[in-house]
Each structure stands twice: as C-alpha cells, then as structure tokens.
Amino acid sequence: MEATDRQILSLLATDGRMSFTALGKETGLSTSAAHQRVKRLEERGLITGYGATVDHDQLGRSLTAFVSISPFDPSQPDDTPDRLRDLTEIESCWSVAGNESYILKIRVANPAALEDLLARIRAAASVSTRTTVVLSTCFENRPLD
C-alpha cells in the first residue's frame, strides 16, 4: 500500500468526517484526487464504513466489562452469536481460541445491570461466564499510525 493511501486511512480513522478538501491539503493531493483515492480504498475493502464515537457515560452505560463465555456442552451446535444477537448491551462478540469460545464486550449502567445481563447471557446461550470489569479506559479505537 502506498504511503499516501496509508496516510488517508490514518486521517479518516482519526476523523471520519474529514472533507475531501481537507484530506487533499493534508496529503498534498487535489480534492478530486483525494476523493478518487478514498473511493478506491472503499472499493478495495480497506474502508468498510464510517461511524460516530459516542460517550457511553452520557448514554447511561458507564460500566464496561469483558465477558468470556464457554459452552456447558461443547458438542452442541455453535449458535452462540445468534442466541445473543438481541442482547443490545453486548457491543462486540469475538470468536477466540483458548479456554473460552467467545469474548463479549458489554456496556451497562451499573453492577446490578451487569448481574442481570450475565444471567440473561447464561440462560440464552447455555454457557458459563467469566467477567472482567473495566476500571478505566486509557485509550480505545486508536487511529492508524
């Protein structure tokens, strides 16, 4: 990948709303050339979407936790993501190698809400859970360098 494309990716990772004019100024390209580069990056699948970064504290979900889950019966079909899809407190679900099958990133209001969600996860997916509560976030969603 060219250095200019990498720079465009870094700039957009930092500010997904950056205009093509601003991208051009930062990269030394014309506005139309910056636009063409971004379109090519999208077509190649290097840019898969744009999104807003939200303040979860203001949304009433200030407690973040990582929940590792393991099935009670590993011989059963692996449909865990489908079983958990409607639990909106689950922000991310990663299939992982190791002792657990999946790791979930969840956001809830408080410890009582966490306890309730864990019970719903266990019931919905027939899994055991191991939970790590986040005390503070030093950095997250870092832009490319």
N, C-alpha and C positions, 0 to 999 in steps of 0.2 A: 504494500500500500504506500502511496506517495505521502511525503511529509505534509503536503497541503491538505490532502484528504484527512489525515490524522489530526491536523490542526482544526479542521472544520468539525470533526467529531468531538474533539475536546471542547470547543467553543459551544456547540449545541448541547453537550452534556451538562455544561455549566448553566446555559441559558437557552432552553428550547424555543423561546420566543424571539430569539435574535433575528433581526431582519436580514435579508439578503444583502442590503447595502452595508450594514454593519459587518457582516461576515466578509464581504469584499474588502472593506477597509482593513480589517484585522489580518487578512491573508494576502493582501496585495492583488486581489482579483477584481474584475469589474462586477457589478451587481448581477448581470446576466450570467457571467461565468460562475459566480458563486451559486446562483440558482441551479444551473446545469449540474454542477458538482454534487449539490445536495440531492437533486433528483436521481442522479446515478447511484449515490450512496444508498438511497431508499430502494431503488430497483435491485441493487445487489444484495439487499437484506442486511446491510450494516446499520442502517437506521430502521428500527422496527416500529417506532411510534414516538409520540410526544406526550408528556403528561405534566400535571401540576404536582408540586411538592406541598403537602398540606401539613398544618400544625395539628397533630393529634391531640395535644393537650386542650386546645380550643374546641375540638370536636367531642370532648368528654371521654377520650380513650387514652388516658395518660399512662396506664400501666402496659408495658410491653413485656412479652415473655416468649421464650422459645420452648416448644413442647416437642419432645422426641416421643414417637409412638412405635409400638411393636404389636403385631397381631397376637391374640391369645392362641390362635390356631394357624400356624404358617402354611398349612396345607390347603386352606380355603382360598378361593379366588381373590386376587389383589384388586379390589374395587374401592379401596380406602378413599382416594380423592373424590370419587363420585359420591360416596356416603357423606363426605364433609363439605361438599360444594356449597350447600345452603347456609353454612355457619359463617355469617358475614364478619365475625370478629377475627377470622383467620385471614391474614393479609397475604401470606405466601405459604406454599406447600412444596417442599423439595423431597424427591425420592433420593435416598442416600445409601451408601454402602457402609457396613459396620453393624453394630449391635441392633440399631433401630432400623425401621423400614422407611420412615419419613420424619422430617423435621418441619414443624409448623411455626411460623412467626405470627403471633397473635397480639391484638391490641384490645384492651378492655378498660373499663372505668376504674376498677378497684379490686382488691383481693377477693371480695365476695363474688364479683362478676367473673373473676378468673376461676374460682372454685366451681361455679355454676357451669361455665364453659367446659371445664375439664370433665365434668360429669356427662355433659351432652356429647363430647367427643368420644368418651369411652363407650357410651350407650350406642351411638350412631355407628361406630366403626368396629366395635368389639375388639378394643385394643387396650394395652396398658400404656401409661404415660409417665414421662419423666420431665419435670418442668424446671427451667432456669428463668428467674425473673431478672429483668434488666434494671440495674440501679440508675445508670446514666448512660447517655449516648455521647461518646467522644467525637465520632464522625460517622456519617452514613451516606450512601449514594455518592461516593466520591467521583468527581469528574475524571476523565482520562488524562494522563499526563503526556 
